[in-house]
């Protein structure tokens, strides 16, 4: 019989959620100077929108993520505005999960094969209610399941933006309008 490490499950007030996510992520990303990430290391994130606390926590740690040479793959359930790649110093890809059933899923962030965070259901507005969240450390089973669900959703989602690490080419594939149709956007070189 195997012993599973306990999950840190909590109900967090929305005012504290971004702060606790930022601390958890900071604790688990490699220190760019002392401990660079393995090649191809990336954060896998499923979020309600760019206004989600998990996205705000990642954005706040943009310099640390870039220094560790970690990239980000992000799936959004709602695209309310055009993502501003200039805010992020790290390489990233963003996709939009067009399927309306995604709103029934939970937000999640996979940091490494043993570490992930699972947040509240995306149908709940994080700015209006307290939220459930689970900080998982040392559990390959939970992080593995989160990775598999992310990859399945990734392949079913529409590409929006791709930016190379260290200010490479930014490709915008079209931001969906409120009616669901894509709007043309401009690609830029940095």
One Martini backbone bead per residue (centre of mass of N, CA, C, O) as a GRO file, in nm:
protein
  190
    1UNK     BB    1   0.094   0.038   0.025
    2UNK     BB    2   0.056   0.362  -0.051
    3UNK     BB    3   0.168   0.686   0.037
    4UNK     BB    4   0.014   0.990   0.046
    5UNK     BB    5   0.040   1.302   0.026
    6UNK     BB    6  -0.081   1.571   0.149
    7UNK     BB    7  -0.312   1.802   0.083
    8UNK     BB    8  -0.350   2.149   0.024
    9UNK     BB    9  -0.650   2.255   0.145
   10UNK     BB   10  -0.854   2.546   0.063
   11UNK     BB   11  -1.016   2.844   0.169
   12UNK     BB   12  -1.006   3.146  -0.016
   13UNK     BB   13  -0.979   3.458  -0.022
   14UNK     BB   14  -0.966   3.669  -0.287
   15UNK     BB   15  -0.743   3.859  -0.162
   16UNK     BB   16  -0.529   3.597  -0.115
   17UNK     BB   17  -0.483   3.428  -0.375
   18UNK     BB   18  -0.252   3.563  -0.531
   19UNK     BB   19  -0.044   3.546  -0.304
   20UNK     BB   20  -0.039   3.233  -0.266
   21UNK     BB   21   0.039   3.170  -0.560
   22UNK     BB   22   0.303   3.326  -0.569
   23UNK     BB   23   0.446   3.169  -0.342
   24UNK     BB   24   0.422   2.884  -0.465
   25UNK     BB   25   0.568   2.943  -0.732
   26UNK     BB   26   0.834   3.060  -0.618
   27UNK     BB   27   0.909   2.794  -0.460
   28UNK     BB   28   0.910   2.608  -0.755
   29UNK     BB   29   1.090   2.774  -0.911
   30UNK     BB   30   1.368   2.823  -1.046
   31UNK     BB   31   1.669   2.963  -0.996
   32UNK     BB   32   1.832   3.117  -1.246
   33UNK     BB   33   2.124   3.115  -1.114
   34UNK     BB   34   2.136   2.833  -0.938
   35UNK     BB   35   1.858   2.686  -1.090
   36UNK     BB   36   1.804   2.589  -1.373
   37UNK     BB   37   1.606   2.482  -1.595
   38UNK     BB   38   1.504   2.254  -1.780
   39UNK     BB   39   1.472   2.179  -2.081
   40UNK     BB   40   1.136   2.268  -2.154
   41UNK     BB   41   1.030   2.422  -1.928
   42UNK     BB   42   0.680   2.441  -1.806
   43UNK     BB   43   0.385   2.604  -1.773
   44UNK     BB   44   0.052   2.483  -1.699
   45UNK     BB   45  -0.250   2.664  -1.792
   46UNK     BB   46  -0.582   2.702  -1.654
   47UNK     BB   47  -0.813   2.972  -1.728
   48UNK     BB   48  -1.063   3.189  -1.735
   49UNK     BB   49  -0.867   3.453  -1.741
   50UNK     BB   50  -0.659   3.732  -1.729
   51UNK     BB   51  -0.802   3.795  -1.430
   52UNK     BB   52  -0.686   3.574  -1.290
   53UNK     BB   53  -0.493   3.499  -1.021
   54UNK     BB   54  -0.290   3.313  -1.170
   55UNK     BB   55  -0.207   3.527  -1.382
   56UNK     BB   56  -0.116   3.747  -1.185
   57UNK     BB   57   0.108   3.577  -1.053
   58UNK     BB   58   0.275   3.525  -1.308
   59UNK     BB   59   0.315   3.822  -1.389
   60UNK     BB   60   0.463   3.906  -1.121
   61UNK     BB   61   0.694   3.665  -1.208
   62UNK     BB   62   0.829   3.723  -1.487
   63UNK     BB   63   1.136   3.755  -1.424
   64UNK     BB   64   1.177   3.479  -1.280
   65UNK     BB   65   1.081   3.299  -1.513
   66UNK     BB   66   1.288   3.399  -1.721
   67UNK     BB   67   1.549   3.337  -1.555
   68UNK     BB   68   1.464   3.017  -1.553
   69UNK     BB   69   1.362   2.935  -1.840
   70UNK     BB   70   1.045   2.956  -1.845
   71UNK     BB   71   0.753   2.856  -1.985
   72UNK     BB   72   0.414   2.921  -2.125
   73UNK     BB   73   0.101   2.747  -2.115
   74UNK     BB   74  -0.224   2.878  -2.218
   75UNK     BB   75  -0.569   2.842  -2.115
   76UNK     BB   76  -0.874   2.992  -2.213
   77UNK     BB   77  -1.218   3.046  -2.161
   78UNK     BB   78  -1.180   3.365  -2.169
   79UNK     BB   79  -1.178   3.649  -2.408
   80UNK     BB   80  -1.183   3.996  -2.333
   81UNK     BB   81  -0.883   4.048  -2.426
   82UNK     BB   82  -0.586   4.138  -2.532
   83UNK     BB   83  -0.291   4.011  -2.508
   84UNK     BB   84   0.007   4.137  -2.339
   85UNK     BB   85   0.328   4.043  -2.406
   86UNK     BB   86   0.495   4.279  -2.269
   87UNK     BB   87   0.432   4.174  -1.967
   88UNK     BB   88   0.608   3.923  -2.069
   89UNK     BB   89   0.938   3.779  -2.042
   90UNK     BB   90   0.826   3.514  -2.134
   91UNK     BB   91   0.753   3.244  -2.290
   92UNK     BB   92   0.444   3.201  -2.493
   93UNK     BB   93   0.119   3.036  -2.503
   94UNK     BB   94  -0.211   3.093  -2.642
   95UNK     BB   95  -0.537   2.959  -2.576
   96UNK     BB   96  -0.874   2.887  -2.688
   97UNK     BB   97  -1.159   2.749  -2.533
   98UNK     BB   98  -1.453   2.729  -2.704
   99UNK     BB   99  -1.588   2.540  -2.522
  100UNK     BB  100  -1.848   2.582  -2.293
  101UNK     BB  101  -1.776   2.336  -2.089
  102UNK     BB  102  -1.519   2.453  -1.951
  103UNK     BB  103  -1.664   2.612  -1.718
  104UNK     BB  104  -1.668   2.332  -1.542
  105UNK     BB  105  -1.390   2.359  -1.476
  106UNK     BB  106  -1.070   2.386  -1.347
  107UNK     BB  107  -0.829   2.546  -1.239
  108UNK     BB  108  -0.471   2.532  -1.345
  109UNK     BB  109  -0.124   2.434  -1.234
  110UNK     BB  110   0.175   2.319  -1.378
  111UNK     BB  111   0.513   2.301  -1.268
  112UNK     BB  112   0.561   1.988  -1.227
  113UNK     BB  113   0.558   1.638  -1.190
  114UNK     BB  114   0.486   1.712  -0.854
  115UNK     BB  115   0.341   2.004  -0.921
  116UNK     BB  116   0.026   2.164  -0.823
  117UNK     BB  117  -0.271   2.354  -0.908
  118UNK     BB  118  -0.615   2.374  -0.784
  119UNK     BB  119  -0.901   2.537  -0.857
  120UNK     BB  120  -1.170   2.672  -0.912
  121UNK     BB  121  -1.434   2.708  -1.077
  122UNK     BB  122  -1.494   2.898  -1.371
  123UNK     BB  123  -1.793   2.998  -1.299
  124UNK     BB  124  -1.645   3.151  -1.083
  125UNK     BB  125  -1.592   3.457  -0.962
  126UNK     BB  126  -1.307   3.556  -0.794
  127UNK     BB  127  -1.421   3.855  -0.712
  128UNK     BB  128  -1.707   3.731  -0.556
  129UNK     BB  129  -1.554   3.484  -0.411
  130UNK     BB  130  -1.476   3.227  -0.249
  131UNK     BB  131  -1.216   2.963  -0.268
  132UNK     BB  132  -1.109   2.678  -0.395
  133UNK     BB  133  -0.796   2.500  -0.314
  134UNK     BB  134  -0.497   2.310  -0.437
  135UNK     BB  135  -0.185   2.215  -0.302
  136UNK     BB  136   0.056   2.021  -0.484
  137UNK     BB  137   0.307   1.807  -0.334
  138UNK     BB  138   0.462   1.518  -0.421
  139UNK     BB  139   0.245   1.435  -0.676
  140UNK     BB  140   0.237   1.264  -0.967
  141UNK     BB  141  -0.062   1.196  -1.005
  142UNK     BB  142  -0.186   1.479  -1.003
  143UNK     BB  143   0.006   1.614  -1.211
  144UNK     BB  144  -0.050   1.406  -1.436
  145UNK     BB  145  -0.355   1.456  -1.466
  146UNK     BB  146  -0.327   1.759  -1.531
  147UNK     BB  147  -0.154   1.718  -1.786
  148UNK     BB  148  -0.350   1.549  -1.951
  149UNK     BB  149  -0.585   1.754  -1.954
  150UNK     BB  150  -0.427   1.979  -2.084
  151UNK     BB  151  -0.343   1.839  -2.353
  152UNK     BB  152  -0.630   1.786  -2.454
  153UNK     BB  153  -0.716   2.083  -2.454
  154UNK     BB  154  -0.495   2.201  -2.633
  155UNK     BB  155  -0.578   2.040  -2.898
  156UNK     BB  156  -0.886   2.182  -2.881
  157UNK     BB  157  -0.757   2.458  -2.919
  158UNK     BB  158  -0.714   2.796  -3.006
  159UNK     BB  159  -0.487   2.981  -3.138
  160UNK     BB  160  -0.335   3.309  -3.052
  161UNK     BB  161  -0.039   3.307  -2.900
  162UNK     BB  162   0.322   3.349  -2.979
  163UNK     BB  163   0.625   3.352  -2.774
  164UNK     BB  164   0.942   3.390  -2.743
  165UNK     BB  165   1.204   3.373  -2.571
  166UNK     BB  166   1.346   3.677  -2.541
  167UNK     BB  167   1.181   3.853  -2.759
  168UNK     BB  168   1.055   3.738  -2.993
  169UNK     BB  169   0.815   3.640  -3.185
  170UNK     BB  170   0.487   3.773  -3.233
  171UNK     BB  171   0.191   3.580  -3.265
  172UNK     BB  172  -0.123   3.654  -3.395
  173UNK     BB  173  -0.441   3.467  -3.444
  174UNK     BB  174  -0.674   3.589  -3.295
  175UNK     BB  175  -0.930   3.751  -3.135
  176UNK     BB  176  -1.212   3.697  -2.995
  177UNK     BB  177  -1.513   3.789  -3.006
  178UNK     BB  178  -1.810   3.802  -2.846
  179UNK     BB  179  -1.937   3.608  -3.089
  180UNK     BB  180  -1.658   3.414  -3.161
  181UNK     BB  181  -1.504   3.563  -3.361
  182UNK     BB  182  -1.229   3.643  -3.528
  183UNK     BB  183  -0.977   3.883  -3.491
  184UNK     BB  184  -0.759   4.067  -3.628
  185UNK     BB  185  -0.406   4.083  -3.586
  186UNK     BB  186  -0.087   4.197  -3.497
  187UNK     BB  187   0.236   4.144  -3.576
  188UNK     BB  188   0.550   4.144  -3.395
  189UNK     BB  189   0.876   4.274  -3.340
  190UNK     BB  190   1.157   4.259  -3.085
   0.00000   0.00000   0.00000
